[in-house]
Amino acid sequence: MKSYKFKTNINCGNCVKFVTPFLDDLKDAEWHVDTNDKRKVLEVKTESLTEKEIIDKVHDAGYEAQPLKSGFLGGLFK
């Protein structure tokens, strides 16, 4: 299973409620938004979706999503 992480502007519980139907529409995906993290990190675990498909769905909901890179350098820029 692939795991993607994105920096978003999904800031609060109400934002999460609004975006939920859009993200729930993603087939074959488990997702979670950490609104306590200053980057408002969306994590999506999936077998088949691409990064672009996830970003497009977040944009459809009216929010922004930028991929967070993993690894050493990705961890430096929080």
N, CA, C and O atoms as a Tinker XYZ file with bonds, in Angstrom:
   312  protein
     1  N      0.844000   -1.179000    0.000000    73     2
     2  CA     0.000000    0.000000    0.000000    64     1     3
     3  C      0.889000    1.242000    0.000000    63     2     4     5
     4  O      1.835000    1.335000    0.783000    81     3
     5  N      0.584000    2.189000   -0.876000    73     3     6
     6  CA     1.328000    3.441000   -0.938000    64     5     7
     7  C      0.758000    4.425000    0.073000    63     6     8     9
     8  O     -0.434000    4.399000    0.383000    81     7
     9  N      1.622000    5.288000    0.578000    73     7    10
    10  CA     1.194000    6.336000    1.493000    64     9    11
    11  C      1.677000    7.677000    0.950000    63    10    12    13
    12  O      2.861000    7.861000    0.667000    81    11
    13  N      0.746000    8.598000    0.813000    73    11    14
    14  CA     1.065000    9.949000    0.353000    64    13    15
    15  C      0.758000   10.927000    1.473000    63    14    16    17
    16  O     -0.219000   10.762000    2.204000    81    15
    17  N      1.601000   11.953000    1.605000    73    15    18
    18  CA     1.359000   13.012000    2.586000    64    17    19
    19  C      1.390000   14.350000    1.871000    63    18    20    21
    20  O      2.202000   14.587000    0.977000    81    19
    21  N      0.468000   15.229000    2.298000    73    19    22
    22  CA     0.322000   16.533000    1.679000    64    21    23
    23  C      0.191000   17.620000    2.728000    63    22    24    25
    24  O     -0.456000   17.429000    3.757000    81    23
    25  N      0.805000   18.755000    2.463000    73    23    26
    26  CA     0.566000   19.961000    3.243000    64    25    27
    27  C     -0.711000   20.567000    2.679000    63    26    28    29
    28  O     -0.846000   20.714000    1.464000    81    27
    29  N     -1.654000   20.921000    3.560000    73    27    30
    30  CA    -2.941000   21.437000    3.091000    64    29    31
    31  C     -3.326000   22.712000    3.835000    63    30    32    33
    32  O     -2.625000   23.164000    4.741000    81    31
    33  N     -4.450000   23.273000    3.429000    73    31    34
    34  CA    -5.048000   24.382000    4.174000    64    33    35
    35  C     -6.379000   23.932000    4.790000    63    34    36    37
    36  O     -7.297000   24.734000    4.962000    81    35
    37  N     -6.465000   22.655000    5.113000    73    35    38
    38  CA    -7.616000   22.100000    5.831000    64    37    39
    39  C     -7.341000   22.349000    7.315000    63    38    40    41
    40  O     -6.689000   21.540000    7.977000    81    39
    41  N     -7.840000   23.467000    7.829000    73    39    42
    42  CA    -7.376000   24.014000    9.101000    64    41    43
    43  C     -8.065000   23.512000   10.359000    63    42    44    45
    44  O     -7.453000   23.520000   11.426000    81    43
    45  N     -9.322000   23.075000   10.272000    73    43    46
    46  CA   -10.069000   22.801000   11.502000    64    45    47
    47  C    -11.059000   21.667000   11.292000    63    46    48    49
    48  O    -11.167000   21.110000   10.200000    81    47
    49  N    -11.768000   21.341000   12.338000    73    47    50
    50  CA   -12.754000   20.277000   12.280000    64    49    51
    51  C    -13.852000   20.541000   11.264000    63    50    52    53
    52  O    -14.301000   19.616000   10.588000    81    51
    53  N    -14.290000   21.790000   11.147000    73    51    54
    54  CA   -15.315000   22.111000   10.153000    64    53    55
    55  C    -14.792000   21.927000    8.737000    63    54    56    57
    56  O    -15.525000   21.473000    7.858000    81    55
    57  N    -13.536000   22.274000    8.511000    73    55    58
    58  CA   -12.922000   22.048000    7.195000    64    57    59
    59  C    -12.892000   20.553000    6.889000    63    58    60    61
    60  O    -13.192000   20.139000    5.769000    81    59
    61  N    -12.530000   19.747000    7.881000    73    59    62
    62  CA   -12.477000   18.298000    7.701000    64    61    63
    63  C    -13.875000   17.779000    7.362000    63    62    64    65
    64  O    -14.018000   16.934000    6.478000    81    63
    65  N    -14.908000   18.274000    8.053000    73    63    66
    66  CA   -16.278000   17.851000    7.757000    64    65    67
    67  C    -16.649000   18.196000    6.322000    63    66    68    69
    68  O    -17.306000   17.407000    5.643000    81    67
    69  N    -16.233000   19.365000    5.859000    73    67    70
    70  CA   -16.570000   19.787000    4.499000    64    69    71
    71  C    -15.874000   18.925000    3.450000    63    70    72    73
    72  O    -16.480000   18.560000    2.442000    81    71
    73  N    -14.600000   18.598000    3.686000    73    71    74
    74  CA   -13.823000   17.848000    2.696000    64    73    75
    75  C    -14.111000   16.340000    2.743000    63    74    76    77
    76  O    -13.791000   15.620000    1.797000    81    75
    77  N    -14.706000   15.869000    3.827000    73    75    78
    78  CA   -14.949000   14.434000    4.013000    64    77    79
    79  C    -15.689000   13.780000    2.846000    63    78    80    81
    80  O    -15.227000   12.743000    2.369000    81    79
    81  N    -16.809000   14.322000    2.355000    73    79    82
    82  CA   -17.487000   13.636000    1.237000    64    81    83
    83  C    -16.614000   13.526000   -0.018000    63    82    84    85
    84  O    -16.711000   12.552000   -0.764000    81    83
    85  N    -15.777000   14.516000   -0.241000    73    83    86
    86  CA   -14.891000   14.487000   -1.410000    64    85    87
    87  C    -13.836000   13.394000   -1.259000    63    86    88    89
    88  O    -13.596000   12.619000   -2.184000    81    87
    89  N    -13.205000   13.340000   -0.078000    73    87    90
    90  CA   -12.150000   12.349000    0.142000    64    89    91
    91  C    -12.729000   10.942000    0.297000    63    90    92    93
    92  O    -12.098000    9.961000   -0.096000    81    91
    93  N    -13.925000   10.844000    0.868000    73    91    94
    94  CA   -14.572000    9.537000    0.976000    64    93    95
    95  C    -14.940000    8.994000   -0.407000    63    94    96    97
    96  O    -15.105000    7.787000   -0.583000    81    95
    97  N    -15.065000    9.890000   -1.379000    73    95    98
    98  CA   -15.379000    9.491000   -2.751000    64    97    99
    99  C    -14.189000    8.810000   -3.436000    63    98   100   101
   100  O    -14.359000    8.153000   -4.463000    81    99
   101  N    -12.989000    8.964000   -2.873000    73    99   102
   102  CA   -11.805000    8.294000   -3.417000    64   101   103
   103  C    -11.930000    6.803000   -3.135000    63   102   104   105
   104  O    -11.995000    6.381000   -1.981000    81   103
   105  N    -11.963000    6.029000   -4.179000    73   103   106
   106  CA   -12.076000    4.573000   -4.007000    64   105   107
   107  C    -10.712000    4.010000   -3.629000    63   106   108   109
   108  O     -9.675000    4.497000   -4.081000    81   107
   109  N    -10.733000    2.981000   -2.799000    73   107   110
   110  CA    -9.499000    2.312000   -2.403000    64   109   111
   111  C     -8.555000    3.246000   -1.656000    63   110   112   113
   112  O     -7.355000    3.265000   -1.933000    81   111
   113  N     -9.087000    4.025000   -0.707000    73   111   114
   114  CA    -8.227000    4.960000    0.026000    64   113   115
   115  C     -8.657000    5.080000    1.480000    63   114   116   117
   116  O     -9.846000    5.094000    1.799000    81   115
   117  N     -7.662000    5.167000    2.346000    73   115   118
   118  CA    -7.863000    5.523000    3.751000    64   117   119
   119  C     -7.178000    6.865000    3.935000    63   118   120   121
   120  O     -6.063000    7.053000    3.449000    81   119
   121  N     -7.818000    7.805000    4.627000    73   119   122
   122  CA    -7.229000    9.126000    4.760000    64   121   123
   123  C     -7.432000    9.679000    6.161000    63   122   124   125
   124  O     -8.316000    9.256000    6.905000    81   123
   125  N     -6.574000   10.646000    6.491000    73   123   126
   126  CA    -6.632000   11.321000    7.792000    64   125   127
   127  C     -5.973000   12.691000    7.644000    63   126   128   129
   128  O     -4.956000   12.827000    6.964000    81   127
   129  N     -6.561000   13.708000    8.285000    73   127   130
   130  CA    -5.960000   15.044000    8.306000    64   129   131
   131  C     -5.541000   15.344000    9.738000    63   130   132   133
   132  O     -6.353000   15.248000   10.658000    81   131
   133  N     -4.274000   15.706000    9.930000    73   131   134
   134  CA    -3.758000   16.114000   11.239000    64   133   135
   135  C     -3.818000   17.633000   11.320000    63   134   136   137
   136  O     -2.898000   18.320000   10.876000    81   135
   137  N     -4.903000   18.158000   11.888000    73   135   138
   138  CA    -5.055000   19.611000   11.998000    64   137   139
   139  C     -4.223000   20.190000   13.134000    63   138   140   141
   140  O     -4.112000   21.410000   13.255000    81   139
   141  N     -3.637000   19.336000   13.970000    73   139   142
   142  CA    -2.755000   19.820000   15.030000    64   141   143
   143  C     -1.361000   20.142000   14.511000    63   142   144   145
   144  O     -0.653000   20.959000   15.100000    81   143
   145  N     -0.965000   19.512000   13.424000    73   143   146
   146  CA     0.320000   19.792000   12.783000    64   145   147
   147  C      0.202000   21.136000   12.071000    63   146   148   149
   148  O     -0.801000   21.393000   11.405000    81   147
   149  N      1.204000   21.989000   12.200000    73   147   150
   150  CA     1.124000   23.325000   11.587000    64   149   151
   151  C      1.020000   23.256000   10.068000    63   150   152   153
   152  O      0.597000   24.220000    9.430000    81   151
   153  N      1.404000   22.120000    9.487000    73   151   154
   154  CA     1.313000   21.943000    8.032000    64   153   155
   155  C     -0.044000   21.395000    7.607000    63   154   156   157
   156  O     -0.318000   21.277000    6.412000    81   155
   157  N     -0.900000   21.057000    8.579000    73   155   158
   158  CA    -2.238000   20.496000    8.306000    64   157   159
   159  C     -2.129000   19.309000    7.356000    63   158   160   161
   160  O     -2.676000   19.326000    6.253000    81   159
   161  N     -1.422000   18.289000    7.799000    73   159   162
   162  CA    -1.018000   17.174000    6.948000    64   161   163
   163  C     -2.179000   16.214000    6.667000    63   162   164   165
   164  O     -2.820000   15.690000    7.578000    81   163
   165  N     -2.421000   16.009000    5.374000    73   163   166
   166  CA    -3.343000   14.985000    4.896000    64   165   167
   167  C     -2.506000   13.776000    4.522000    63   166   168   169
   168  O     -1.574000   13.881000    3.725000    81   167
   169  N     -2.840000   12.621000    5.101000    73   167   170
   170  CA    -2.183000   11.375000    4.721000    64   169   171
   171  C     -3.210000   10.473000    4.061000    63   170   172   173
   172  O     -4.298000   10.257000    4.595000    81   171
   173  N     -2.859000    9.954000    2.905000    73   171   174
   174  CA    -3.740000    9.051000    2.171000    64   173   175
   175  C     -2.978000    7.761000    1.908000    63   174   176   177
   176  O     -1.862000    7.780000    1.387000    81   175
   177  N     -3.593000    6.637000    2.274000    73   175   178
   178  CA    -3.026000    5.318000    1.992000    64   177   179
   179  C     -3.911000    4.666000    0.938000    63   178   180   181
   180  O     -5.133000    4.620000    1.080000    81   179
   181  N     -3.281000    4.162000   -0.123000    73   179   182
   182  CA    -4.024000    3.616000   -1.244000    64   181   183
   183  C     -3.203000    2.588000   -2.006000    63   182   184   185
   184  O     -1.973000    2.609000   -1.978000    81   183
   185  N     -3.890000    1.705000   -2.671000    73   183   186
   186  CA    -3.236000    0.724000   -3.550000    64   185   187
   187  C     -3.167000    1.226000   -4.983000    63   186   188   189
   188  O     -2.272000    0.834000   -5.731000    81   187
   189  N     -4.109000    2.097000   -5.380000    73   187   190
   190  CA    -4.226000    2.391000   -6.805000    64   189   191
   191  C     -4.214000    3.869000   -7.197000    63   190   192   193
   192  O     -3.962000    4.181000   -8.361000    81   191
   193  N     -4.475000    4.776000   -6.276000    73   191   194
   194  CA    -4.572000    6.194000   -6.642000    64   193   195
   195  C     -3.206000    6.827000   -6.842000    63   194   196   197
   196  O     -2.214000    6.400000   -6.250000    81   195
   197  N     -3.170000    7.843000   -7.680000    73   195   198
   198  CA    -1.941000    8.599000   -7.891000    64   197   199
   199  C     -1.977000    9.866000   -7.050000    63   198   200   201
   200  O     -3.031000   10.291000   -6.577000    81   199
   201  N     -0.814000   10.451000   -6.877000    73   199   202
   202  CA    -0.698000   11.711000   -6.147000    64   201   203
   203  C     -1.580000   12.776000   -6.796000    63   202   204   205
   204  O     -2.258000   13.529000   -6.097000    81   203
   205  N     -1.574000   12.844000   -8.114000    73   203   206
   206  CA    -2.356000   13.844000   -8.840000    64   205   207
   207  C     -3.861000   13.652000   -8.620000    63   206   208   209
   208  O     -4.588000   14.632000   -8.464000    81   207
   209  N     -4.327000   12.420000   -8.605000    73   207   210
   210  CA    -5.754000   12.161000   -8.385000    64   209   211
   211  C     -6.197000   12.663000   -7.008000    63   210   212   213
   212  O     -7.291000   13.207000   -6.862000    81   211
   213  N     -5.349000   12.479000   -6.013000    73   211   214
   214  CA    -5.667000   12.931000   -4.657000    64   213   215
   215  C     -5.681000   14.456000   -4.608000    63   214   216   217
   216  O     -6.608000   15.054000   -4.062000    81   215
   217  N     -4.656000   15.082000   -5.176000    73   215   218
   218  CA    -4.585000   16.547000   -5.201000    64   217   219
   219  C     -5.797000   17.120000   -5.926000    63   218   220   221
   220  O     -6.394000   18.090000   -5.459000    81   219
   221  N     -6.164000   16.536000   -7.052000    73   219   222
   222  CA    -7.330000   17.016000   -7.804000    64   221   223
   223  C     -8.601000   16.935000   -6.965000    63   222   224   225
   224  O     -9.432000   17.842000   -7.019000    81   223
   225  N     -8.762000   15.877000   -6.200000    73   223   226
   226  CA    -9.951000   15.723000   -5.370000    64   225   227
   227  C     -9.982000   16.765000   -4.252000    63   226   228   229
   228  O    -11.042000   17.306000   -3.938000    81   227
   229  N     -8.828000   17.047000   -3.652000    73   227   230
   230  CA    -8.747000   18.092000   -2.622000    64   229   231
   231  C     -9.096000   19.446000   -3.247000    63   230   232   233
   232  O     -9.820000   20.236000   -2.641000    81   231
   233  N     -8.593000   19.716000   -4.438000    73   231   234
   234  CA    -8.913000   20.967000   -5.146000    64   233   235
   235  C    -10.405000   21.045000   -5.460000    63   234   236   237
   236  O    -10.994000   22.123000   -5.369000    81   235
   237  N    -11.028000   19.921000   -5.828000    73   235   238
   238  CA   -12.471000   19.890000   -6.091000    64   237   239
   239  C    -13.259000   20.345000   -4.862000    63   238   240   241
   240  O    -14.328000   20.943000   -4.986000    81   239
   241  N    -12.723000   20.057000   -3.682000    73   239   242
   242  CA   -13.374000   20.454000   -2.433000    64   241   243
   243  C    -13.099000   21.907000   -2.077000    63   242   244   245
   244  O    -13.670000   22.431000   -1.121000    81   243
   245  N    -12.220000   22.567000   -2.843000    73   243   246
   246  CA   -11.916000   23.980000   -2.594000    64   245   247
   247  C    -10.712000   24.205000   -1.701000    63   246   248   249
   248  O    -10.533000   25.303000   -1.173000    81   247
   249  N     -9.887000   23.190000   -1.524000    73   247   250
   250  CA    -8.707000   23.296000   -0.675000    64   249   251
   251  C     -7.442000   23.059000   -1.493000    63   250   252   253
   252  O     -7.496000   22.592000   -2.631000    81   251
   253  N     -6.313000   23.389000   -0.894000    73   251   254
   254  CA    -5.015000   23.220000   -1.532000    64   253   255
   255  C     -4.291000   22.026000   -0.913000    63   254   256   257
   256  O     -4.470000   21.719000    0.265000    81   255
   257  N     -3.477000   21.363000   -1.718000    73   255   258
   258  CA    -2.651000   20.248000   -1.238000    64   257   259
   259  C     -1.335000   20.256000   -2.006000    63   258   260   261
   260  O     -1.313000   20.287000   -3.237000    81   259
   261  N     -0.246000   20.227000   -1.255000    73   259   262
   262  CA     1.095000   20.161000   -1.840000    64   261   263
   263  C      1.793000   18.931000   -1.281000    63   262   264   265
   264  O      1.778000   18.708000   -0.070000    81   263
   265  N      2.404000   18.131000   -2.146000    73   263   266
   266  CA     3.074000   16.914000   -1.660000    64   265   267
   267  C      4.175000   17.239000   -0.650000    63   266   268   269
   268  O      4.956000   18.172000   -0.834000    81   267
   269  N      4.215000   16.450000    0.413000    73   267   270
   270  CA     5.325000   16.509000    1.374000    64   269   271
   271  C      6.287000   15.406000    0.992000    63   270   272   273
   272  O      5.880000   14.256000    0.822000    81   271
   273  N      7.524000   15.733000    0.858000    73   271   274
   274  CA     8.528000   14.738000    0.493000    64   273   275
   275  C      9.037000   14.055000    1.745000    63   274   276   277
   276  O      9.264000   14.697000    2.770000    81   275
   277  N      9.212000   12.756000    1.652000    73   275   278
   278  CA     9.732000   11.997000    2.787000    64   277   279
   279  C     11.242000   11.892000    2.686000    63   278   280   281
   280  O     11.851000   12.362000    1.726000    81   279
   281  N     11.818000   11.285000    3.665000    73   279   282
   282  CA    13.269000   11.132000    3.673000    64   281   283
   283  C     13.935000   12.236000    4.464000    63   282   284   285
   284  O     13.261000   13.070000    5.068000    81   283
   285  N     15.259000   12.241000    4.461000    73   283   286
   286  CA    16.042000   13.153000    5.291000    64   285   287
   287  C     15.751000   14.617000    4.976000    63   286   288   289
   288  O     15.409000   15.378000    5.881000    81   287
   289  N     15.875000   15.021000    3.745000    73   287   290
   290  CA    15.660000   16.421000    3.394000    64   289   291
   291  C     14.218000   16.828000    3.570000    63   290   292   293
   292  O     13.948000   17.960000    3.972000    81   291
   293  N     13.274000   15.937000    3.282000    73   291   294
   294  CA    11.880000   16.244000    3.480000    64   293   295
   295  C     11.556000   16.510000    4.932000    63   294   296   297
   296  O     10.674000   17.314000    5.234000    81   295
   297  N     12.249000   15.851000    5.827000    73   295   298
   298  CA    12.024000   16.051000    7.255000    64   297   299
   299  C     12.610000   17.353000    7.785000    63   298   300   301
   300  O     12.237000   17.794000    8.872000    81   299
   301  N     13.510000   17.969000    7.049000    73   299   302
   302  CA    14.124000   19.212000    7.506000    64   301   303
   303  C     13.196000   20.424000    7.363000    63   302   304   305
   304  O     13.340000   21.411000    8.084000    81   303
   305  N     12.274000   20.344000    6.455000    73   303   306
   306  CA    11.453000   21.508000    6.127000    64   305   307
   307  C     10.033000   21.335000    6.611000    63   306   308   309
   308  O      9.113000   21.169000    5.809000    81   307
   309  N      9.848000   21.373000    7.917000    73   307   310
   310  CA     8.516000   21.211000    8.514000    64   309   311
   311  C      7.872000   22.540000    8.748000    63   310   312
   312  O      6.747000   22.602000    9.244000    81   311
